[in-house]
Amino acid sequence: MMTLYDSESFAVVQLVLPAPASAEPDTDEAFARGFEILDKRVGKGLFLDGLWADMFQARIAAWQKDMPTQEEVESTLAGYAVLAQNPMVIH
């Protein structure tokens, strides 16, 4: 688990978990990757995996090249956050 972004409004965490035993070893498919986006303003979050995670990873790669402003990042995260249904739980 690695925190990629943390502000007063949002947090983004990347998760890398072992894939099922049926996955081919030593390949990218051997890991289930995902991103958790937490909207601190409303106390909800969502988990992106599969194709959604791939698209979000491409967005992050573009951000690394273009260095967006905090407002641009937060606007994008707000677009994802409207899908958030899971209440945030702090352990």
C-alpha positions in Angstrom: 0.0 0.0 0.0 1.4 3.4 -1.0 -0.1 6.8 -0.5 0.1 8.7 -3.8 -1.8 11.9 -2.9 -3.1 13.4 0.3 -4.7 16.7 0.8 -7.4 18.2 3.0 -10.1 17.0 0.6 -8.8 13.7 -1.0 -6.4 10.8 -0.5 -5.3 8.3 -3.1 -3.7 5.0 -2.1 -2.3 2.4 -4.5 -2.8 -1.2 -3.5 -0.8 -4.2 -4.9 -2.2 -7.5 -3.8 -1.3 -11.1 -4.8 -3.5 -12.4 -7.6 -5.2 -15.8 -7.5 -3.1 -18.9 -7.8 -4.3 -19.3 -11.4 -2.4 -16.3 -12.6 0.9 -16.8 -14.5 3.9 -16.2 -12.2 6.4 -13.4 -13.0 4.0 -11.4 -15.2 2.0 -8.2 -14.7 -1.1 -10.3 -14.4 0.4 -12.0 -11.3 -0.8 -8.9 -9.2 -4.2 -7.5 -8.7 -3.6 -3.7 -8.7 -6.0 -1.1 -7.6 -6.5 2.4 -6.3 -8.5 3.6 -3.4 -9.8 7.2 -3.7 -11.1 8.7 -0.5 -13.2 11.9 -0.4 -12.6 13.3 3.0 -15.2 16.0 2.5 -18.1 13.5 2.6 -16.3 10.6 4.3 -16.7 8.1 1.4 -14.4 6.2 -0.8 -14.2 3.9 -3.8 -11.8 1.2 -5.1 -10.7 1.1 -8.7 -9.5 -2.1 -10.1 -9.3 -3.8 -13.5 -9.9 -1.5 -16.5 -10.7 1.4 -14.2 -7.4 1.0 -12.4 -5.6 0.8 -15.8 -7.2 4.1 -16.9 -6.4 5.8 -13.6 -2.8 4.5 -13.9 -2.6 6.2 -17.3 -3.9 9.4 -15.8 -1.2 9.3 -13.1 1.5 8.7 -15.8 0.2 11.8 -17.7 0.3 13.8 -14.4 3.9 12.8 -13.9 4.8 14.3 -17.3 2.7 17.4 -17.2 2.7 18.3 -13.4 -0.9 19.5 -13.0 -2.0 22.0 -10.4 -3.6 20.9 -7.2 -6.9 22.3 -8.5 -6.6 20.1 -11.7 -5.8 17.0 -9.6 -8.7 17.6 -7.2 -11.1 18.3 -10.0 -10.3 14.9 -11.5 -10.5 13.2 -8.2 -13.9 14.8 -7.6 -15.1 13.3 -10.8 -14.3 9.9 -9.5 -15.6 10.6 -6.0 -19.1 11.1 -7.2 -19.1 7.3 -7.6 -18.0 6.7 -4.0 -20.5 4.7 -1.9 -18.4 3.1 0.8 -18.1 5.0 4.1 -14.5 5.7 5.2 -13.5 3.5 8.2 -10.4 4.3 10.1 -8.6 1.4 11.8 
